[in-house]
Amino acid sequence: MNDVEALKAEIKKLSAKATQAKMDLHDLAEELPVNWSSILSVAQKAHAAFSELEIKRQNLQALEKA
C-alpha cells in the first residue's frame, strides 16, 4: 500500500470517528439539560476529531499534488 492509499484509509477511519463525535454532540444537545456537565468534554472530542480529520485531508491534498 502506498502513502496515498494509507492516508485515504486513515481518513476514512477518522471520518467515521468524527461523524460519531458529531452524533454524540447532537444527542447530548437533544437531551439537555440532562448531562449538561459533559458538554465541554463531548464538544472537545468532536473538535479534536474534526481537527485531526482536516489536517489529514490537507496532508492528502499536498501528497496528491506532489
N, C-alpha and C positions, 0 to 999 in steps of 0.2 A: 504494500500500500504506500503510495507516495504522500508527500506532505499535504497536498491539496485535499486528497481523499480523506486523510486522517483528520484534518481540520474540519471538513464538512461533516464527518461522523461526530466529532466533538460538538460542533454547532447544533446538530440535530438533538443530541442529549441535553445540551444547555437550553435549547428552545423548549423542550419538554419540561425541564426544571423551572424555567421562567414562567411558562404557562401555568404550572401548578402553583407557583408562588402568587401569581395574579389571581387565581381562583381562591386561594386561601385568604387573600386580602378581601376579595369580593364577598366571600362567605362571612368573614368577620364583620364587614360593614353591614351586611343584611341582618346580623344578629345583635347589633348594638342596641342597647347599652350593655348587653351581656358580654363579658370578657373584654371590656374596654381597656383594661390594663395591658393587654397584649398587642394593642395597636402598633406601638413603636417597634417591637421585635418582629412582628409579621411584615410591617412596611419595610424595615431594614433588610429582611430576607428577600423581599421582592426587588428592592432597589439593587441589592448585590447581584441577584440573578440576572437582571436585565443589563446591568453594567458590564458584567462578565461576558454576556452574550454579544453586546455591542462591540466590545473590544475584539472578540474573536472574529466577528463579521468584518471588522476593519482589517484585521490581520489577513483574512482570506482574500479580501479585495486587493490588498497590497501584494500578496503572493501570486494571485492570478495575473496581475499586471506585469510582474517581473518576468 
